[in-house]
Amino acid sequence: MNRLWGKFRRGLNTKFGFFMLITGLFWLKSYIAYQTKFTLGVQGGMQELILAISPLGFAILLFGIGLYIRGKWAYWYMIVMDAILSTWLFANILYYREFSDFITFNLIKGSGAASDNLGKSLMGILRPTDFLVFVDVIFVIAILAFGFAKIDQQRFKLVNSLAVTILSIGVLAANLALAYSNRSGLLTRTFDNNYIVKYLGLQSFTLYDGVKTVQNSNKKKEAKSSQLKPINEFLKKNNVPANIEYKGVAKGKNVIIIHLESLQQFVINQKWKGKEITPNINKFYNDKNTLAYDNFFNQVGQGKTADAEMMLENSLFGLPEGSAMVTDGTTNTFQSMPAIMDQHGYTTAAFHGDVASFWNRDNAYKSFGYQYFFSKQYYSLKKGYVSGYGMKDKLFLQQSAKFLEELPQPFYAKLITVSNHYPYGIEKKNVSIDPWETGDSTVDPYVQTAHYLDQAVGELISYLKKTGLYDKSLIMMYGDHYGISNNHKPAIAKILGLKGVTNYDLAMFQKVPFMIHAPGLKGGVNHNYSGEIDVMPTLLNLLGIDTPGAYQFGHDINSKQYNQIVAFRNGDFVSKKYTKYGGDLYYTATGEQITDETASQKREVKQIQQYVNNELNYSDRIINGDLLRFADLDWFKKVNKADYSYTKKTALKNLKKAQKSKTSLLEQNHGRSTVEDYVTDAPELPENEDKAASSSSSSNSSSEDSSHSGSSSADPATQEDK
């Protein structure tokens, strides 16, 4: 034993020995992180072997560069490289925990547009064990600092350095060969970053993403009008006629879109401890003049809310990495919903109680054709009015009424709420429902912020009814993306009343609310499987607006010939018959897993997969190549971004001029403002402070009683009073 220990000490005193140590520790740390910090879906011995090999090739290559360097600088290089790689691993662990994805260059590029209040989110994500990724860095520094290992001043032979480099290339090649033997076409037809990290490791994924980012930037330079031809053929081949029964039933109506931040379908019509979670939205959902869709899925990628907006306004998918609104929103040409509505005589406006630059909205909205963008600068802000990612919903919607009443009718208005945003922070004075009791501190307050969002929406609906706008408008509500990520499986199981969750359950968990209300509209629940990509064509048909030849990848959900194929951004899908999610295949109607596919099933699934791949690929081509600049449609005038200014002084001046049309709610009321008709119980307002204090005291007492009764359940879906 002493002899072995002596050999180990002598080995550490050589440059190669130190290289072996730092490489081995980094490899071991990475492998443990892959197994414990990420959910990569490793199955079978071959995938386990590939996962074990994947961090090794780049570790040998990058640390091996130190063998070419003389003296102490070789050690400094390897330590700094270890620190950099560890920091990158650490950052990805934090990002993955909430978003189930890895950091990309496009995401970094757009981080400035989505950085407001991210510090609060990070504090909710951090765990003490995350810092263990730096233990090996501290260890190798310590053994040098305390003289346990000495610096080898001798030059390492060049031939040996080259041998290490060649070895690293060999390991990388072997890793790639094994990966392709298990998943062919890994780098050419994948939509899921998880696959690349699982098969090739985090460093290889970063290199792949960098190359892909450069390639995409070159696509715009090389783009030609002829590239639209195969896309045209695909869209024509898969076009379905809109539902003639619904065509134009809301023609000429105002359009009010209420963006329900992070709201998921499972809370609709559900109770928790005897209370409806979303009573106001439930009433709207179940109204006889509301078309509701209970199999409607979010289809976002890394862009989350920005991706949802891209689909809503353009019927184009977000990109597989980063946010298209950030990377392409300023420069690209679009055939967007606001521009189309503008060209049909509508006033168009977006409302958001945060900074205008968030998700690059101040630029992307000009490309979309929004005439007005009422961002944070337009609102009266006092202490306590802002929380998380912008103004609290009740205050935001109340103050939005001032601008809403000034818009010439008909108008197209989108109001973006934010209070139900991760990390679901809510003050006691705004709480009126108990948190869930899953034991997951991230998930439990979600029910409280969802309930608060619902109350804010209820106040807005009351205002619209009082002022008459409710009967003059098509009102649409939709959830933009999931609120609870797949990384909270135990909590999800408790919420849904399941013993455990399968990939099928997680796929169905991606449903978000989507509902459209208009006076005289024949309502009911539509069970078609659909997604956010379908919103634009569905709305256009209801408004009686034809867009022949438009580059839209969605379909009218109400169409009797709608194919009911919902593509997820990573290439998975839900269809009427089959659901593919996380590498598993299921029958959609029953959730039964299909483990041994028959020949006919393979053909059917392959056909659906091909459709999904083409849909995503062609959408990406349009955005990456800015191909719509080549599209000339008789009915559409391309947007001139210079026509719009969101500077407060200029915009308000333009809005005042617009009053001459005499069609705004304010003008129709002969100048009498309707803002006083907006009633909110927001405790931040002086007139509600005493009421809020009394309510909070009563709520706390009630909460204490229920917590001692022993009758609470963590499963709102299985309450007796459901």
N, C-alpha and C positions, 0 to 999 in steps of 0.2 A: 504493500500500500504506500509506504514512504517513497519507494522507488518511482511508482506511478505519479505520486504527487510532485516529486522532484522533476520528472519529465514534463509535467504540465506547467510547472513554474518556468522551466527553461524554455518551453515552447512559447509561453506568453512574452518572453523577453525578445522574441523575434517578430519582425514585421508581419511575416506570414501567419504566425500564431495569433497575433492580435486581429489580423484580418479574419481568420477562421472563427475567432470568438465573436466578434461583432456581427459577422454574417450569420452565424448560427443563432445568436440571440434574436436578431431581427427576424430571421425566418420563423423561429418558434413563436415569437410574439405575434407576427402577422397571421400565422396559421390559427393560433388560439383566438385571435380577434375575428377571423373569418367564421369560426365555428360558434362563437358566443355573442358577438356584437351585431352580426348581420344574419338575415334570414335568406340564405341563398338557395334553399331547396335541394340540397345535395342528396342524391339517391343512389344506392348501390356502391359496390367496392371500387369500380372504375372511377366514378366521380369523386369518391373520397381520396383516391390516389392522385387524381388531377389537382384537386384542391390543395393537397399537401405539397405538390411540386410547384404550384403556380407562383408562390412568393420567392422561390429560390433563384430562378434565372436572373431576374433583375437585381436581386440582392448581390449575387456574385459579380455581376457586371458593374454595378455602380460602386460598390465598396472596393472591387478589384482595381479600379482606376487609381486608388491610393498606393498600390504596389509600384506604380510608375514614378511616384514622387519620393524625393529624398528626405531622410531624417525626420524631425518632429512634424514637419508639414504633412507628411503622409498620415500621421495619427490625427492631426487636426482636421484634415480633409474627411477622414472616415467618421469622426465624431460629429462634425457638422452635417455630413450627409445623413447620418443616423437621426440626428435631431430634426432635419427637414422632412425626411420620410415619415418619422414618427408624428410630427405635427400634422402632416397631410392625412395620415391614418386617423388621428384624433379628430380632425375636422370632419372627415367622412363618417366616423362613428356617430357624431352628434347629428349631422344632417340626415343620416340614414334612419336614425331612431324615430324621427317624426315624419319623414317623407318617403321612406322605403326606397330610396334611390341614392345615387352617388353624385358628387359635385362635378360639374362640367365647366368647360371654359366659357360657354355661353352663359351659364348661370353666374359665374364670377363677373363676367362682363356686365350682367344686369343686376348685380348685387346692390349697386348704388341706387337703383330704382326701387328696391324693395328692402332697404336696410332700416327704415324707420322702426324703432322699437324692437328690433330683432334681439337686442340684448336681453330683454325680458323673456323672450321665448327660449333663449339659450339657457338661462338660469333654471328654467323648468325642465330642460332636457338633461342637463348634466347629472352624472352619477359618479360617486367617488372612485369606482373601479375603472372609469375611463382613463384616469391619470396613470394607470399601470402601464400604459403604452410607452411611458417615458422612463420606466424603471431601468431598462437596459442602458439607456443613454447615461443616466446617473451612475450606474454600476461601472461602465467602462471608464468614465471620467475619474471615478473614485480609485480604481485600481492603479491608474497612472499617478494620480495626485498623492496617494499614500505609498507609492513605491513598490506596490505588489508586482507590478510589471514595469520593466525598464524600456526606454525608447531605443530601438535598434537603429543606429546611425548608418549601418552598412547599406550599400545600394543592392536592391533586389534585382536579380538577374533579369534582363529584358526578355530572354527566351521564356523564363518562368512566368513573367507577367503576361506575355502573349498567350501562354498556355491556359492561364486562368480566364482570360478574355474569351478564348476559343471554347473553353469549357462552358462559360456562361451562355454563349450563343448556342452551343449544343443542347443545353438544358432548356433554353427558350424554344428551340426548334422541336425538341421532344415533347414539350408541354403543348405546343401548337398542334403537333401531329396527333397526340392523344385526344386533345379537345375536339379536333375535326372528326376523329374516328367515332366519337360519342355524339357529336352534334355537327353535322355537315353544314357548311355555309354560315358558320358562326359569325364571321365578320362582314358578310355580304348581305344577309337578309334577316338580321336580328333587329328587334325593336325594343329589347329589354336590356338595360345596362347590367342587371343582376346576372344575366347569363355570361357576359364577358368577364366580370369579376370572378364568378364561380369557376370558370374554365381557365382564365389566363392571369388572374390576380389584379390588384388595384393599380400597380404601376403600369402594367400593360394596357389596362383600360384608360388610364390617363394619357398614355402615348396615342392610343387609338382615337380618343376623343380630340386630342390636339390636331392630329392629321385630318380628321373628319371636319373639324372647324375650319381649317385652312381650305380644304376642298370645297366646302359650302360657300366660302367667301369668293372663291374663284368661279363658282357656278353663275353668279350674276354677270360677271364679265363675259363669260362664254355663251350665255343664253341666247337662243334664237327663237323667232316666232314659230318655226316648224316644230318646236318641242311641245306646242299645244295640241298638235294633231292627235297623238295617241290618247291624250287626256280627253279630248273631245269625243273620240270614239268610245272610250270607257263610259263617259257620262251619258252619251246617247244610248248605248247598249243597255245600261242599267236604269234608265229613266223610267219613272212610273207616273201616270197621270194623277193629278191632285184630286181630292174628293170634291166632286161637283156640288154635292148637297151643302157643303160648308163654304163654297166659293163666294166671297164677298159679303158674308153675313155681318161683318163688322166694318164694311166699307165706309170710309170717311170718319170713323171714330178716332178719338185720341187713343194713343197707345201708352200705357203706363207699365213699365217693367220694374218689378220689385225683386232685387237681387238678394236672396236669402243666404247670407254668408255661412258656409260650412254646414248647412242644414241637410240632414239625411232623411230619407223616406220613412225609416223605421219609427220615427217619433210621431208621425202623423196618426191621429186617432188613437193615441196611446195615453195611458195614465201612469202617474207615479204617486204612490201614497194617496190615492183618491183624487188627485188633481190631474186634469188634462195638461199635457206638456205644452201643446200648441192649440189652445181652444179657439183662438181667432182664425188661425190658418185652417183649422179643421172645418169651421163653419163655412169659410170661403171654398174650401176643397169640396165640400158636400152640397154646395148650393146647386139648385136645379139648372142654373144658367152657367155653370162652370164645367168645362171639359178638364177632367183630371186624368193623369197618366200614372198608373201605379207600377209600371215596369220601365221606368225612365232612368237611365244611367248617366252618371258623370263619366266623361271620357278624357279627363285632363292628364297632362304629363307633368313635367317639372314646373311649368308655368302656372299651375293651379288656377287661381282666379283669372289670370290673364288668358290662359288657354280657354277657359269657359267663355270669356268675352269674345275671343277670336272666333269660336264656333258659333256663338249667338249672333254676332254681327256679320259674319262672312260665310258661314257653313264651310269653313276650312279648319282642319285640325291644327292644334298647337304642334310645335316641333318635338322630336324625341329628346332633345336636350335644350335647356334654357327656356326662355320665353320669346315667342315670335314677336310679341308686341314690343319687347325691348330691342331685340336684334334687328328687326325688320320694320317695325311700326313707323319709324320716321321716314324711311326711304321708299318703301314699296307702294305699288299701286293696288288698290282694292276695289271690289264691287260690293261695298258694304251696305248694310241695312239703313243706317242714318242717311247716307248719300241717296239711296233709292227713295227713301221717304221724303227727303228734301225736294227731290225732283218730281214728287207727286203732291207738292203743296204743303208739306208738313214742316213745322218748326221742330228742330231736333236739339235735345239737350241731355247731358249726363250730369248726375249729381253724386258727389263723393266727399265725405267729410275728412279727407286727409290731404296730404301735400299732392299737388298736381303731377309731380314727377314720378309718383309711385307707379311702378310697372310701365313707366314711360307714357302714361296716359296723355300728358299734355302735348305730346307729339303724335302718338298713334291715333288719338281721337280726331285730329285734323286730317289724317290720312283716311279715316273712316267717313269723314264728312259731317261731324257734329258741329253745329253752329255755335252752341254754347257748352261750356264745361264749368259747372259751379263746384269748385274744389274748396279746400279749407280756407283759403283767403277770403272767400265770400261770406263766411259765417262769423257770427259774433261768438267769440270764445272767452270763457272765464275759467277761473280755477275750478277743476273738477269736471269740466265739460268733455275732456278728452281722455280716453282710456285705450291702451293697446294700439290698435292700428287706425285711430281716427276718432271722430266725435262719437259719443254714445248715441245709440240708435234713436232713442226717444227725442233727444235734443236735435239731432241731425234732421230727422224727418219733420219735426215741428218747424224748424227754421227754413226747410226747403219749401214749405208752403208759400212763402213770400215770392219766390221765383217761379213756382209752379203757376200761381195765379196770373203772372205777368206774361206767360208764354202765349203767343197768338195760337188759336186753335184752327185746325187740328194740330196737335203736337205729338211728338214721339219722345218720351222721357224715360230715362233709366236711372233708378235710385239704388245706390250700392250701400248696403248696410255692412257693418264691421264688428259689432259687439260680440257676435258668436264666433269669433276668431280665436284660434289657438293662441295663448295657453288658457283661454276661458277664464280670464280674471274678471271678477265682478265684486263690487263693494256690497257690504251687508245691507245698505239702504236700498239697493236695487234688487235684492233677493226676495222672492216670494214663493219659492218652492225649495224643498230640501234637496241636497245633492244625492246622487246615487251612492250606493254603498258597495261598490265592487272591490274596494281596497286599492284601486289605482287612482292616485291623486291627480293624475292628468285627466282622466276620463270623467271622474265623478262630478266636477262642476259643469260639465257640458250641458246637462239637463237644465241648469240654472240660467246659463246664458241663452240657451235655446228658448226658454220660457220668457226671458226678458225681450228677446227679438220678437217673439210672437205678440207680446203686449204692445211693442212699438208699432208693429204692423196693424194691430187692431185700432190703435189711435189714428193712424193714417187713413184706414178704411172709413172710420167714423167721419173724419174730415171730408173725404171725398163724397160721402153720402150727403152730408149737410150742404155742401156747395153745389151739388148737382153733377159734379164731375164723374161720379160713380156710374151714372146712367148715360153719360156721354162718351164713355171710354171702354176700350178693350184693356183689361187689366191682367197682366201675366206675372206669375210668381215662379221662381225657379231656384233650386239649390245649386250652387256653383261646383262644389266638390265635396268629398268626404270630410267630416270633421274629426272622426276617430280613425287613425291609421291602422293598418293591418298588424302593426307591431304591438298592439294591445289585445292580443287574442283572448287571454283569460277574462278580461273585462268585457270584451265583446260577447263572449259566451254567456256571461252572467246577464248582460243586458237583454240578450235574445232568448234567455231561458234554455240554453243548450248545455250539454255536458262538455262539449268541446266544439271547435269550429273546423270545418273542412275548407278546402279551397273553393268549393261551391258556395258555402256560406259567405266567404269573403267576397266572392264575385257578386252575390245578391246584396251584400252590404254596401255596394257601390251605387245603389239606387238613391236618387235625390228627388225631391218634390218637383213637379212641373204641372202647372194648372193655368188655364186661360178662362177668364170670365168676360162676358159681354151681355148686355140686355138682349133678350130674345134668343140667345144662343142655346141650342139644344144640348144640355149638359149630360153628365154621366161619367163613369170611369172607363177609360180606354185601356185595355190590357195589352196592347201591342208592345213588343220589346223595341225600345227606341232610345235615343241618346241626344246629347246636346247639339250634335251636328245637324239634327233634324228640326231644330227650333225655327230657323229662318224660313225655310220653305213652307212650314206649317203656318206660321204667322202671315206670310205673304198671301197664301191662299185665302185665309180668313178675311184679309183686307181687300181681296179682289185685285191684287197687283200681279200682273204677269211679268216674268223675267226670262223670256226665251233665250236659250243659249248661254245662260249664266253658269259660271263655274262654281257650282254648289254641290257638295258631296252628300248632303242630307236629302231627305224626302219628306213629303207631307205625311205625317204619322197617321192621319185619318184616312189616307188612301187605302182602298180595299186591296190594292195590289202591292202595298208596301212590303219589302222583303224581310223586315224584322231581323236584320243583322246589325249588331252593335259592336263596333270595333273599339277595343281599348288601345291606348297609345303604345303599349308594348307588344301589340300583335295578338294578344288574347282576344276572346270574343264571347258574346252571348247571342244565340240565335233562338228561334222558336223551338228548335228540336235539340240542339247541342249547346253546351257551355264549355269553353276551354279556358282554364285559369290556373296559373302557377304550374303549368306542365301536366295538369290532370284534365281528363275529359269526363263530362257528366251529361245525363239527360236533363234538359232544362226544366221540364215539368215536374220531375220527381226529386232531382238531386242525386239520383243513383249514379255511382261512378262506373264508367266503362273501362274495364281493364284489358279486355281482349276484344279489339275491334274486328268486326267482320269485314270482308272485302268491300261490301257495299257501304258500310259505315266509313271506312277509310276514304272511299271516293267522295262521299258526301262532305266529310270534314275537310278533305283536301280542297274541294270546290269552294267551301265557305272561307277557308284560310287564304286561298288565292284572291278571292274578292277583297278580304280585309287587307292583305298585303298591298294589293294594287291601289286601294282607296287611300291608304296611308302614304304610300310612295308618291302617288300623283299629287296629293295635297302638298307633300313636302317639296316636290319639284316646283310647284307654283310659287311657294313662299321663298325657297332658297334661290330660285332663279328670277324672282320678280317677274314671272311670266305674264301677269295680267296687264303689264304695260303694252303687250303686243295684241291684246284683245280689243277689238272694235265692235261694239254692239250698238245698233241703231237707237235703242231705247235708253241707253245709259251714257251720261256725260261724265268723263273722268274728273275726279276731284282735283281742284287746285288748292293746295294747302295754304297758299298765301291769302286765300279769301277769308281765313279764320284767324281770330285773335282771342285768346283767353285771358288777356290782361284785364284786370277787374274794371279799370276806368273805361276802357274801350268797349268791353262787353256790355256793361251796364248802360252805356250811351246808346249802343245798338239796340238793346232791349227796350229802352225808352222810345226810340224811334219806331220800333215795331208796334207800339201801342196804337199807332195811327190806323192800323188795320181794323180796330174796334172789335176784334174777335176774341181777345183774351178774357179770362174770367173777370179780371179786375175791371176792364172796360165795360163788360156786359152788366156789371154791378154799379155802373156809373161812378167808378173811382173808389167805391167803398171796398176796403180790404177785407178779405175773408180770414186773415191770420187769426183774428180773435175767435173764429169758429173752431180753431184747432185746439182741442183739449188734451193735455198730457198730464200725467201724474209724476213726471220726472222730478225726483226729490232735490235735484240740483237747483231748481227754480225757487226763488224766495217764497212765492206764494204756496209752495208745497212742502216747505221744510218741516213745519209743525206736524202736518199730516203724515209725513214720511217717518218722523221720529216715533209717533204713536203706532204706526203700522209695523215698524221694525220691532218695537217692544212686544207687540202682540204676536208677531211671527216667531220671535225667538222663544217666547213662552210655549207656543204651539209646537215648535220644533223640539223643545226639551221634553214635552209630554210624549210626543211620538217616539222619541229615541229611547224612552224608558218603558214603552209599552210592549216592546218585543215583537211587534206585529209588522215591522217593516220588512221589505223584500228588495233585493238588488235587481229584480227583474220586472221592469214596467210592463213587459209584454204578457206577463202571466198574472196580473192583478185580478182579483175576483170582480172588481168593479170596472173592468176593462170596457 
